[in-house]
């Protein structure tokens, strides 16, 4: 299994707009073969003294942290799926004016170390 993970700071007053954008994006990823697409809104994510989710994305008091991941069978499948997703015009239209600051997004791909 291979996982892409994301952390973004979303203005609290734009959570519904983010949900709409993510719903469309999730459908596109799933249509193209992703195994799972998950978006989670911060509920208990305190601003740490040294490190924390909010600190990592420079979240303000007016923002909350969204933690997301997409699951694939393998990195090879992830690469093929992402190529299709990025070429999909529906995704491009939804990202023209995203409801978050994409410059502060943290993302990366991860191989599975352990799973129960």
C-alpha angles and dihedrals in degrees: 000000000000126000133198111204129198137186122189137168110233124189108248091232090055100053092107091050089048090050091052092049092046093048090057092044092048092053090051093050092047093047088055096051111276112149096215138003118194133179119186127186118216114259103159107020110131121194103255127218093235108006137004142137093265092047092049092059096032092242116190128213088265092056137068129204121252117200115196140173141183121205125212134175092243143347090259091056090045091054092049093045093047091051089056093044094049090051092051110106091211090066093048092052091051092051098051091097108009118196091237139049103269091193089070095048116119117205141160146155122254136193116220114260098175137358133179 
